């Protein structure tokens, strides 16, 4: 069992990374002082795999579990779904001491976190992420949100969980494509913050892709450490420090929006976005062609897409302008300087962007 | 001009109390570093009185004002209204550096604060309260919320404004009944925290009710000071300190719910609730009959209701159980020990409550 503390003053919490430990969920809730009613927010698929184990663990620790299922899929990441959760919590008489568990992937985590942030002005919640993407990214850092029809994550709150419980055993039930998509965020951490970790990924890719326990524990731990470190320095994404986590995401979000969230999984769009950002960096003489090549090759070896679908330039620009990371109406891009270091860049002219989109 | 600082670490802000100062709104925004787009959330009535003055003040300070009107009334304090605000902000391309102004009463303040808390995971907002109730209570302390059909304020967030600008001149346009209703919260501060202030209210009631400038400045300043002091010690309403602000409110909310938010204004329901709480305190030998009498007499002199409409006991109980202040399914009441001091009391048996409801 690995334990990483996210130091955020009175909002600090631990990330636990372990194997076959979902059965200890009840003890984790007790350890942080939660009791009474607990709402397990999940979808029917995840519920079938892990619901019963968690419920029994909670009962064993003297808690009162209730299962709240929501439909599976990003297109249900809406205020409407959150409203249904509110209705359920009200009818179950959830109180300010009651809590929620987000059991599932990133969508479940974002929705549950937002419901916890806004029900009775905030009740405690913990994350039990069951996808690689959620384990290394969305479950850590307190960003909660739902989508607006005009863009992703436009409605949300910063609201930290009280614990993140990562059971790597859950990854064995994950469809292969989902696992691969999650690897995009793992690669991202290497590029933005840690060349040694990037080397590790290059050198141990077979073990990782065959999901050897030690490799999984290592890549998830290192990813969470890097994310925790960044979040600690810029919890609310204001100083610009946290923005480096958006490497690959400004292009990625635009690709997802244009393709209607259907063609690509989030991690796949981010993989293409990282290649685009790296290519843009080369074009601007910020980064060597060699570094760009290493990023693209690693993503290719993992099995992630690295080629852009045909995009309409002006539509892409419009969507990126709407992206919530815009500031003073200039788009900010996170671009690599080398493997292990990125910079924020906003002095772009349209021609640069047009060229990178056309070149891909 | 009076200035009260609410000390909440990096969420600290000033409350400004002044006369004919709404025309300085732009300067206040500049002073706290806001620029660019500003959404003035208001209703058509308030907009007619003050909208133009604020817009011109903002333009004069180099800001870009947009007016977002929402329908007037508590029944529009819903997620639906907030959704309409989100849509407007998205279409106006509001960014993370853009801000909102809540221009109006408590409903406007609660809705605007919640929209600010949840749009792009939080944008800055300031409060410009134009009712006495909002000036002495809801605009200070960062409680934002909308109602759920099953109860008031069930959906919300703690999210502090960056400034509260109270122009007492706005009270001259306030309907008399609204002003009187707001006085209930002013009386509350005397009962829960300051006997000297309660004496002042008794002795200067004529000046207050005829809205003499000095009296208004004093009662608003003292009310805000007391509220700020309590909020500083218990920002998120967890230690129990902030709960004393709910004096009169547990009964008050039940009365509002049972009467469908139609018969009474919030302050009127709170006035009746305070009399009920005081009567309950006498019944439990916590408080003298004399103190109860002083509270009831002052409320009567102000012109507030102090008699209970016919209530169904079991329905009242059910509604109070749903109230968000419930904790471990026991109802907590704030009861006076004397003028200037209250305690939290939860060891009530149904018979006590039944008696106080029947006696009223």
Interface residues (C-beta under 8 A of the other chain):
Chain A: X36 X79 X83 X86 X87 X90 X91 X93 X95 X96 X97 X114 X117 X118 X119 X120 X121 X122 X143 X144 X145 X148 X150 X151 X153 X154 X155 X156 X157 X158 X236 X237 X321 X322 X324 X326 X327 X328 X329
Chain B: X36 X79 X83 X86 X87 X90 X91 X93 X95 X96 X97 X114 X117 X118 X119 X120 X121 X122 X143 X144 X145 X148 X150 X151 X153 X154 X155 X156 X157 X158 X236 X237 X321 X322 X324 X326 X327 X328 X329
